[in-house]
Amino acid sequence: MTKQQLQIRIVSLMFLALPITVYGEDRGRMLYQNHCVACHESRVHIREARKVKTYADLEQFARRFAGLAGVEWSDADMILVIEYLNRTHYKLQK
């Protein structure tokens, strides 16, 4: 296999993975916007006195409030929402 053929295959694989990534980002945002902002706006995530300090805190709070809201998401959907919140508001290390 030549270097050019290898590069073409790598780029092709990257494009195959793109829809999954975009889907996950869009789905996490959609789930959050459809179920979470009914009780609070996104400013709760950026206030100075926020309780989330670590990624584990974020997971714990997100799962807790989803349960309180009666949302029955799969674990995969819950992770998409947590990742969306981390990417857009918290920027915490895992």
C-alpha positions in Angstrom: 0.0 0.0 0.0 1.4 3.4 -1.0 1.5 6.4 1.3 -1.2 8.1 -0.7 -3.5 5.1 -0.5 -3.0 4.9 3.2 -3.9 8.6 3.5 -7.0 8.2 1.4 -8.2 5.3 3.7 -7.5 7.3 6.8 -9.5 10.3 5.5 -12.3 8.0 4.4 -12.5 6.5 7.9 -12.6 9.9 9.4 -15.6 10.9 7.3 -17.4 7.7 8.2 -17.0 8.5 11.9 -18.2 12.1 11.4 -22.0 11.5 11.3 -21.8 9.5 14.6 -20.0 12.4 16.3 -22.4 15.0 14.9 -25.4 12.9 15.8 -24.2 12.5 19.4 -23.5 16.2 19.8 -26.9 17.1 18.2 -28.7 14.5 20.3 -27.1 15.6 23.6 -28.1 19.2 22.9 -31.6 18.2 21.8 -32.2 16.1 24.9 -31.0 18.8 27.2 -33.1 21.5 25.4 -36.2 19.4 25.3 -36.1 18.1 28.9 -33.8 20.2 31.1 -34.4 23.9 30.3 -38.0 23.5 31.4 -36.8 23.7 35.0 -33.8 26.0 34.6 -31.9 28.0 32.1 -28.3 27.3 31.0 -27.1 30.2 33.3 -27.3 27.8 36.2 -24.2 26.1 34.8 -22.1 29.2 34.7 -23.0 30.9 38.0 -20.1 31.5 40.5 -21.7 29.3 43.2 -22.2 26.3 41.0 -21.8 23.0 42.8 -20.3 21.0 40.0 -16.5 21.1 40.4 -15.4 17.8 38.8 -16.6 15.6 35.9 -17.8 13.1 38.5 -19.9 15.9 40.1 -21.4 16.7 36.7 -22.3 13.0 36.1 -23.9 12.8 39.5 -25.9 15.9 39.3 -27.1 15.3 35.7 -28.2 11.7 36.6 -29.9 13.0 39.8 -31.8 15.8 38.1 -32.8 13.6 35.1 -34.3 11.1 37.7 -36.1 13.9 39.5 -37.5 15.1 36.2 -38.8 11.6 35.4 -36.7 11.3 32.3 -36.0 7.7 31.3 -33.0 8.0 29.1 -30.7 5.2 28.2 -27.2 5.3 29.6 -25.9 6.3 26.1 -28.3 9.2 26.0 -27.4 10.3 29.5 -23.7 10.3 28.5 -24.5 12.4 25.4 -26.2 15.0 27.6 -23.3 15.0 30.1 -20.8 15.4 27.3 -22.9 18.2 25.8 -22.9 20.0 29.2 -19.3 19.5 29.7 -18.4 20.7 26.2 -20.6 23.8 26.3 -20.4 24.9 29.9 -18.0 23.1 32.3 -15.0 22.0 30.3 -13.9 19.6 33.0 -11.3 16.9 32.7 -12.6 13.3 32.8 
